[in-house]
Amino acid sequence: MAVVLAAGVGLNAVPAVADISPLGANIWNCKPSPVRPRPVVLVHGTFDHMAGAFATLSPRLKARGHCVFALNYGRVQATGPLQGVGDIAQSAQQLSDFVDRVLTATGAAEVDIVGHSQGGMMPRYYLKFLNGADKVHRLIAITPSNHGSSSNGMVNLARLLGLSPAIALVCRACQQQMVDSDFMKLLNGGGDTVPGVDYTVIATRYDTVVTPYTSSFLTGDNVTNILLQDRAPLDFSGHFAVNFDLVVHQIVLDALEAPPARTLAASIPAV
């Protein structure tokens, strides 16, 4: 049984539901091709799970020839089946272990990560503090909480999910995603990015969870920041609906399938 949210996200009420992989993901004998050389790892957000967050994106990626993998993380006993609520540093270690498993199974040298909300921000801890930069080529973050959210945004998140305010009291990740938290200061201290990784950030003007929406954007030479409404002015998708938005899906595909910069440079004739 699941509680279906107005935004289109299913919040699992039974732990087993959360453990189901989205369609097309976690096929462990999948081998990357020369055209799609890097596996794609999908990372859900706070209170969400892999099956709900990537129900439509995962099969689309698989249909385009990508090896797709997804994980659940950040579950703590006090919040039952809810995912993405635990300490973010510990969640990043879970991501690190999962990426190692993906690389071993596929034989790939690197992965690309696509994450939503906390799942777009948390991998930056992995990249910066857990030696993830050597194993990740690209991070595509959909409405990520990169610089934290106002307390109103966290309240909106709880309301959208229909959760008791008491849940927020045991959600360590919620506190860590507040603006100016110690975690945010640590994560963003010394710069938003690390060398060797390409970053794509997708934000929506109608985000009421990561507030203000501009806090999603990163600063760095290897960053592409995209406002959804610059691509689709009449797209009113908010924080959760972006996961099911076809325009967002296309932006993700374009970023994943862009030729390497060195290939582009080689194709430009000298003058």
MOPEWO-V508753 format. One line per field, one symbol per residue. psi: psi as a letter, one per 20 degrees, with the letter a starting at -180 (. if undefined). Layout:
psi = ???
This chain:
psi = pqopqhijppopiphhghipqqpiqlnijppqrhhmipqppporapiarhhghkhhgghggghjjqppqqqqrkpqhhjciprkirphhhhhhggghggggggghhjqhrrqpoqpchihghhhggghikkihiipgqoopolqlhkrqqhhghghghghikqqhhghhjnghghhjqpjrhghgggipjqhrqqippppppqqhkpjgopqhiihqrpqhkpopppgihhnhjojpbghhhhjphggghggggghjpqqhhgghhioqq.
